[in-house]
Amino acid sequence: MADLLGNKKPIARVGIIGCGNIASILDEKSSASDFAKTHAKAYRQDLRFDLAALCDLNDSRLLTAQQAWSVKFATTRIEEFLAQNLDIVSLCTPVEMQLELLKKILEHKVKVVFCEKPLGRNLVEAEQILKVVERSASIVAVNYIRRYDSEIVAIKKEILEKCLDVQKVVCHYGKGLLNNGSHLIDLLVYFFGLPSRVRYIDTCKDDREDSDDPSMSAVFYYEGPAAFSVYLTAQDHRNFSNLEMDIFMREGRTQILDSGREILKFRAVTDRDYPDYKSLGLVAHLQGGLKHVLALGCGEMYELWRDQKVAPTSPVQDSIAIHRIIEAIKKSKERNEVARCQ
Ligand SMILES: NC(=O)c1ccc[n+]([C@@H]2O[C@H](COP(=O)([O-])OP(=O)(O)OC[C@H]3O[C@@H](n4cnc5c(N)ncnc54)[C@H](O)[C@@H]3O)[C@@H](O)[C@H]2O)c1
């Protein structure tokens, strides 16, 4: 591949471990649209990558993925996979396998790893992963996909650069605090950092109620001169899927709706009927970039590999913050009191 001046760009050799839904299946039967829902399609449609190797413990899954993406090398053995001289590896196995596999990937000095969320099953495991990453010369990014959406980046910039005065945030999710709630907790960490304290409210009465990862509601307290609180509420995912964030500011309101597909921005304006009052006027109705985020995330892996970027948009450290918050919510539930995150 050549750039505008005719200089050839190096092609990154990529491999994927775990060939299930997020790696491959969700796009195996999809149309000609360029919407990449999977790592395999995102790499395949970007000429900067050679999708060179796949690994999965399940033979038939491996073969189906290999045929779907015409990948030359596929194996059930991790050692054979890592002997393929890969520049970038996407780790798309269930979370239980991450620590063991990451150790092996980093021992083989793969320069960039794009790891599916969540990072580790709990805080202890996430901290073990962080140690392994810090001891290596590799760069590991976690796929919290909404961070790659330019509209989400714009919201963060707006809050920080225009110093918008956040008053209250209300979030809705379902299907597990770590599994799905972590997408919203990650956005809160991305926008505002780690809250000081949290309080557990209740647990959603869905089919995950007695599992390791129930859907819990909680309040987050951000302290300091610009103190505000966040209400995270859990809904029954069997009714419908939902991820939403509603940010109330002195200057107006920003809503991230429909899992990030829609973004509404309102500003406080003089009410058209009652001029002594202010009401909300819609100033922007935007389409979030959910269709492009995985392609952008994989694109960032190329930039990290080529040293065009030094730090990932979604670093391992921020996943530690997510686990700190979740552990604090659990502690708050056990002790029936507010728990510290910091
Ligand atoms: N970023 C997102 O928005 C998003 C969306 C969906 C899933 N995910 C995450 O991706 C991960 C995988 O989810 P999924 O739905 O694709 O799972 P999945 O069960 O569909 O696929 C996982 C695959 O990994 C394989 N596997 C298991 N252990 C392995 C090992 N030791 N070596 C090689 N292969 C192994 C399995 O055989 C399976 O094919 C989960 O952590 C999930 O939370 C993230």
The ligand as a Tripos MOL2 file, in Angstrom:
@<TRIPOS>MOLECULE
LIG
   44    48     1     0     0
SMALL
NO_CHARGES

@<TRIPOS>ATOM
      1 N1        -16.5920   -4.3740   23.0690 N.am      1 LIG1
      2 C1        -17.8480   -4.7750   22.9830 C.2       1 LIG1
      3 O1        -18.7680   -3.9820   22.8000 O.2       1 LIG1
      4 C2        -18.1310   -6.2480   23.1040 C.ar      1 LIG1
      5 C3        -19.2380   -6.8290   22.5020 C.ar      1 LIG1
      6 C4        -19.4140   -8.2080   22.6290 C.ar      1 LIG1
      7 C5        -18.5240   -8.9730   23.3660 C.ar      1 LIG1
      8 N2        -17.4760   -8.3610   23.9750 N.ar      1 LIG1
      9 C6        -16.5170   -9.1240   24.8090 C.3       1 LIG1
     10 O2        -15.7700  -10.0080   23.9820 O.3       1 LIG1
     11 C7        -15.4340  -11.2000   24.7200 C.3       1 LIG1
     12 C8        -15.8800  -12.4020   23.9010 C.3       1 LIG1
     13 O3        -17.2900  -12.3350   23.7400 O.3       1 LIG1
     14 P1        -18.0280  -13.1580   22.5900 P.3       1 LIG1
     15 O4        -19.4710  -12.8450   22.7190 O.co2     1 LIG1
     16 O5        -17.3440  -12.9410   21.2970 O.co2     1 LIG1
     17 O6        -17.7460  -14.6400   23.1200 O.3       1 LIG1
     18 P2        -17.9480  -16.0160   22.3400 P.3       1 LIG1
     19 O7        -18.2160  -17.0330   23.3710 O.co2     1 LIG1
     20 O8        -18.9040  -15.8460   21.2040 O.co2     1 LIG1
     21 O9        -16.5000  -16.2890   21.6940 O.3       1 LIG1
     22 C9        -15.3810  -16.5970   22.4420 C.3       1 LIG1
     23 C10       -14.5270  -17.5810   21.6420 C.3       1 LIG1
     24 O10       -13.3030  -17.7680   22.3350 O.3       1 LIG1
     25 C11       -12.9330  -19.1530   22.1950 C.3       1 LIG1
     26 N3        -11.9990  -19.4840   23.2750 N.ar      1 LIG1
     27 C12       -12.2520  -19.6920   24.5770 C.ar      1 LIG1
     28 N4        -11.1040  -19.9460   25.2460 N.ar      1 LIG1
     29 C13       -10.1060  -19.8980   24.3290 C.ar      1 LIG1
     30 C14        -8.7030  -20.0820   24.4060 C.ar      1 LIG1
     31 N5         -8.0800  -20.3710   25.5650 N.pl3     1 LIG1
     32 N6         -7.9820  -19.9700   23.2610 N.ar      1 LIG1
     33 C15        -8.5780  -19.6950   22.0870 C.ar      1 LIG1
     34 N7         -9.9230  -19.5340   21.9650 N.ar      1 LIG1
     35 C16       -10.6630  -19.6240   23.0820 C.ar      1 LIG1
     36 C17       -14.2510  -19.8900   22.2570 C.3       1 LIG1
     37 O11       -14.1530  -21.1880   21.6930 O.3       1 LIG1
     38 C18       -15.1740  -18.9560   21.4770 C.3       1 LIG1
     39 O12       -15.2320  -19.3060   20.0950 O.3       1 LIG1
     40 C19       -16.1540  -11.0860   26.0680 C.3       1 LIG1
     41 O13       -15.2140  -10.6630   27.0290 O.3       1 LIG1
     42 C20       -17.1990  -10.0020   25.8460 C.3       1 LIG1
     43 O14       -17.4640   -9.2340   27.0130 O.3       1 LIG1
     44 C21       -17.2540   -7.0360   23.8330 C.ar      1 LIG1
@<TRIPOS>BOND
     1     1     2 1
     2     2     3 2
     3     2     4 1
     4     4     5 ar
     5     4    44 ar
     6     5     6 ar
     7     6     7 ar
     8     7     8 ar
     9     8     9 1
    10     8    44 ar
    11     9    10 1
    12     9    42 1
    13    10    11 1
    14    11    12 1
    15    11    40 1
    16    12    13 1
    17    13    14 1
    18    14    15 2
    19    14    16 1
    20    14    17 1
    21    17    18 1
    22    18    19 2
    23    18    20 1
    24    18    21 1
    25    21    22 1
    26    22    23 1
    27    23    24 1
    28    23    38 1
    29    24    25 1
    30    25    26 1
    31    25    36 1
    32    26    27 ar
    33    26    35 ar
    34    27    28 ar
    35    28    29 ar
    36    29    30 ar
    37    29    35 ar
    38    30    31 1
    39    30    32 ar
    40    32    33 ar
    41    33    34 ar
    42    34    35 ar
    43    36    37 1
    44    36    38 1
    45    38    39 1
    46    40    41 1
    47    40    42 1
    48    42    43 1
@<TRIPOS>SUBSTRUCTURE
     1 LIG1         1 GROUP 0 **** ****
